[in-house]
Amino acid sequence: MDMELGERKQNGRLWLWPQRLGMARWLGLPLLFFAVTRLGIALIAYLAVPLINDSLTPPPYHLRGTENVLLDVFGSRWDTGFYISIVEEGYKYEGVPLPSVAFFPLLPLLM
């Protein structure tokens, strides 16, 4: 029995780090795997950004009059172009390929 414990300590030093930190093994190993998988996902996402065409082109609409880059990046995606056109030109439903009457008027009213 002592021989097995000694061999396990020498062969599996990685598995002993939770004990050195005072953590239970049932908590340390899942935290290790959680951290490794999250770092892997973050690395894949970082490397995938240049491969996606949309990430390199600017969004079709920019929020005018703002110097806040985060507001412009997150506020000028998805349906923002429709809402900006509703604010500037009103609702249009004839002669346009994508009518704007399907959008709820609360956000344009707040703008």
Buried (B, 14 or more C-beta within 10 A) or exposed (E): EEEEEEEEEEEEEEBBEBEEEEEEEEEBBEEBEEEEEEEEEEEEEEEEEEEEEEEEEEBEBBBEEEEEEEEBEEBBEEEBBBBBBBBEEEEEEEEEEEEBEEBEEEBBEEE
